[in-house]
């Protein structure tokens, strides 16, 4: 089993700002492997499988209707498990391939995995970064961005390990409770630290 020594997993919860943090890293010239994007690609390639596992009503315009599928799986533990058992191994296989390519480069790279602690916790990754924001900020961000009710947001958060526990499990914590400029400053300090550690 290959160890990904130059990889830094970026995780958190919905609304904590993982993607904003990863976008900053990309702007600063670093490679980011996005497990969610890979998952979307795999879903679009798996119309036949999704139709068989869930039914044809989850296919719209020759694509998986992610909104409809999301409503189903976030309201049913069994349906969520069905989806995760199908898609998660496929996502991780592609993530590992991308990691192997990045290990050949002489610089850190990043892997955004929303459910790292919940579904992965993979020992191949030795560095885990949690992007953190308090609950009241999470709810505000998610309701504005995703147009979800408080109950829908809570249902999604309940499927994930709580933030306090994730922070304890992390090797690095990025506090995203302030504005974007503050997050950018933290990203720069974090990069300085890990680049020094690699020397």
Phi, psi and omega in degrees: 000122180288138173261139182258082187289334181266359182274143172235114178285132175253122179219181182169220172230173176303130178086357183282343176105022179304313184292322177298317179297316180294324178296323177296315179300320178296316179301328181274007171095017181255149178279136177233126175262121185255106183296327179294318178297318177299319178300320179296318178298316181296319177301314181294336177274352190243035182305314182298314181295315181296320178299320180286320183287318187247320177133164185292342182293348180265008176250130180220127180053046179060027174222159174288130177281093187294327179296312181294319179294321178299317178300320180294307189287331180280355176247007180211117180300318181296317181291322177297317179298320178300313180295313183295320179297328179282312193268328188300313179300324180293319178299311185295325176302317180288322177301315180299319179300315179295322179296318180301321178295317183289333178297336181284344179270151185266053178202158178294154173219170191231146181231111181274113180229105185302318186251041183302308182289326183288318191238348188241285181053033191290128182291349176292336180260122182258350182240120180234128181249126175255126173267123190245143167211145180295159186305316184297326178287320177304309182299317181297313181297314185292319181295323178289318186280315188257355180055045180255155175282167179301321180294318179294320178296313181298322179299321178289317179296325181294340179279351183246155175296141184294156188297323181301316180293317180299320180298322179292329183278346187279155171273331179222143176236129176252121182273110180250049180264358180247210185269178185297322180297321178295319179297320179296318178298317179296322178299317181295317179296319179298315179297319177302317182295312185287328177293324175296317181298331181280343185284000000 
